């Protein structure tokens, strides 16, 4: 699976996210900042309703096609209409809490610009 590296909600670093099983939506990443669950298969933002069922808020995170060919893993960058995760692709991450300076992080947009 391949998705943009920053969370659609507030630009959290998904490279630090845990992966969980989200039932019918398959594996999902859990943003380390606000615990938002995002399907790795579809890019849908997920939540549990009052009866505990996993539901979708709709497509929020850009998902990219991944294929394995000749022992290599290839990623095709998805080009489509703008979605929420695009809002953070080229922005500097917000300051971290606690007063400690975080090391610079590469944003999804920097990777796209490098390959353009």
C-alpha positions as a Markdown table, in Angstrom:
| # | Residue | x | y | z |
|---|---|---|---|---|
| 1 | Unk | 0.0 | 0.0 | 0.0 |
| 2 | Unk | 1.1 | 3.6 | -0.6 |
| 3 | Unk | -0.6 | 6.8 | 0.6 |
| 4 | Unk | 0.4 | 10.4 | 1.1 |
| 5 | Unk | 2.7 | 10.7 | 4.1 |
| 6 | Unk | 0.8 | 13.4 | 5.8 |
| 7 | Unk | -2.7 | 13.0 | 7.4 |
| 8 | Unk | -5.6 | 14.8 | 5.8 |
| 9 | Unk | -6.8 | 16.1 | 9.1 |
| 10 | Unk | -4.0 | 18.3 | 10.3 |
| 11 | Unk | -0.9 | 17.1 | 8.5 |
| 12 | Unk | 0.3 | 14.5 | 11.1 |
| 13 | Unk | 3.2 | 12.3 | 10.1 |
| 14 | Unk | 1.8 | 9.0 | 8.9 |
| 15 | Unk | 5.3 | 7.6 | 8.6 |
| 16 | Unk | 5.0 | 7.3 | 12.4 |
| 17 | Unk | 1.5 | 5.7 | 12.3 |
| 18 | Unk | 0.5 | 2.3 | 13.6 |
| 19 | Unk | -1.3 | -0.1 | 11.3 |
| 20 | Unk | -4.5 | -1.8 | 12.5 |
| 21 | Unk | -7.1 | -4.1 | 11.1 |
| 22 | Unk | -10.3 | -2.1 | 10.4 |
| 23 | Unk | -12.6 | -5.0 | 9.5 |
| 24 | Unk | -14.3 | -4.7 | 6.1 |
| 25 | Unk | -12.0 | -1.8 | 5.2 |
| 26 | Unk | -8.9 | -3.9 | 5.6 |
| 27 | Unk | -5.7 | -2.5 | 7.1 |
| 28 | Unk | -5.6 | 1.1 | 8.2 |
| 29 | Unk | -3.1 | 3.6 | 9.5 |
| 30 | Unk | -3.8 | 5.4 | 12.7 |
| 31 | Unk | -2.5 | 9.0 | 12.8 |
| 32 | Unk | -0.2 | 9.4 | 15.8 |
| 33 | Unk | -1.5 | 13.0 | 16.4 |
| 34 | Unk | -5.3 | 12.5 | 16.7 |
| 35 | Unk | -5.8 | 8.7 | 16.2 |
| 36 | Unk | -7.7 | 9.2 | 12.9 |
| 37 | Unk | -8.0 | 5.9 | 11.1 |
| 38 | Unk | -7.4 | 5.8 | 7.4 |
| 39 | Unk | -8.0 | 2.8 | 5.1 |
| 40 | Unk | -4.8 | 1.9 | 3.2 |
| 41 | Unk | -6.9 | 0.3 | 0.5 |
| 42 | Unk | -9.3 | 3.2 | -0.3 |
| 43 | Unk | -8.1 | 6.3 | 1.6 |
| 44 | Unk | -11.4 | 6.5 | 3.4 |
| 45 | Unk | -11.4 | 8.1 | 6.9 |
| 46 | Unk | -13.0 | 5.6 | 9.4 |
| 47 | Unk | -14.8 | 5.8 | 12.7 |
| 48 | Unk | -16.8 | 3.5 | 14.9 |
| 49 | Unk | -20.4 | 4.2 | 15.3 |
| 50 | Unk | -22.3 | 3.9 | 18.6 |
| 51 | Unk | -22.9 | 0.2 | 18.1 |
| 52 | Unk | -19.1 | -0.4 | 17.4 |
| 53 | Unk | -19.5 | -0.9 | 13.6 |
| 54 | Unk | -16.6 | 0.6 | 11.5 |
| 55 | Unk | -18.0 | 3.2 | 9.1 |
| 56 | Unk | -16.5 | 5.5 | 6.5 |
| 57 | Unk | -16.6 | 9.3 | 6.4 |
| 58 | Unk | -15.6 | 9.1 | 2.7 |
| 59 | Unk | -12.4 | 9.5 | 0.7 |
| 60 | Unk | -10.0 | 11.8 | 2.5 |
| 61 | Unk | -6.5 | 10.5 | 1.9 |
| 62 | Unk | -4.8 | 10.0 | -1.5 |
| 63 | Unk | -4.0 | 6.4 | -2.2 |
| 64 | Unk | -1.4 | 5.3 | -4.9 |
| 65 | Unk | -1.3 | 2.1 | -7.0 |
| 66 | Unk | 1.4 | -0.3 | -6.0 |
| 67 | Unk | 2.6 | -3.3 | -8.1 |
| 68 | Unk | 5.4 | -5.8 | -7.7 |
| 69 | Unk | 7.3 | -6.5 | -11.0 |
| 70 | Unk | 10.6 | -8.3 | -11.5 |
| 71 | Unk | 11.4 | -8.2 | -7.8 |
| 72 | Unk | 10.8 | -4.4 | -7.7 |
| 73 | Unk | 8.0 | -2.5 | -6.0 |
| 74 | Unk | 6.6 | 0.2 | -8.2 |
| 75 | Unk | 4.3 | 3.0 | -7.1 |
| 76 | Unk | 2.2 | 5.0 | -9.6 |
| 77 | Unk | 1.3 | 8.4 | -8.2 |
| 78 | Unk | -2.5 | 8.9 | -8.3 |
| 79 | Unk | -3.6 | 12.0 | -10.2 |
| 80 | Unk | -7.2 | 12.9 | -9.7 |
| 81 | Unk | -9.4 | 15.6 | -8.4 |
| 82 | Unk | -8.2 | 17.4 | -5.3 |
| 83 | Unk | -8.9 | 15.6 | -2.0 |
| 84 | Unk | -8.3 | 16.7 | 1.6 |
| 85 | Unk | -4.9 | 15.2 | 2.1 |
| 86 | Unk | -3.6 | 17.5 | -0.7 |
| 87 | Unk | -4.0 | 20.4 | 1.7 |
| 88 | Unk | -0.9 | 19.3 | 3.6 |
| 89 | Unk | 1.2 | 17.8 | 0.8 |
| 90 | Unk | 3.3 | 20.9 | 0.3 |
| 91 | Unk | 3.0 | 22.7 | 3.7 |
| 92 | Unk | 5.6 | 22.7 | 6.5 |
| 93 | Unk | 4.3 | 20.7 | 9.5 |
| 94 | Unk | 2.9 | 22.6 | 12.4 |
| 95 | Unk | 5.1 | 23.0 | 15.5 |
| 96 | Unk | 5.2 | 20.1 | 17.8 |
| 97 | Unk | 3.9 | 20.4 | 21.4 |
| 98 | Unk | 6.3 | 20.2 | 24.4 |
| 99 | Unk | 8.7 | 22.9 | 23.3 |
| 100 | Unk | 11.1 | 20.5 | 21.7 |
| 101 | Unk | 12.1 | 21.2 | 18.1 |
| 102 | Unk | 11.3 | 18.3 | 15.8 |
| 103 | Unk | 13.7 | 17.3 | 13.0 |
| 104 | Unk | 12.7 | 18.5 | 9.6 |
| 105 | Unk | 10.3 | 16.2 | 7.8 |
| 106 | Unk | 9.9 | 15.6 | 4.1 |
| 107 | Unk | 6.4 | 16.3 | 2.9 |
| 108 | Unk | 4.5 | 14.3 | 0.3 |
| 109 | Unk | 4.6 | 17.3 | -2.1 |
| 110 | Unk | 8.4 | 17.4 | -1.9 |
| 111 | Unk | 8.6 | 13.8 | -3.2 |
| 112 | Unk | 6.1 | 14.7 | -6.0 |
| 113 | Unk | 8.2 | 17.8 | -7.0 |
| 114 | Unk | 11.4 | 15.8 | -7.0 |
| 115 | Unk | 9.8 | 13.3 | -9.5 |
| 116 | Unk | 8.1 | 15.9 | -11.7 |
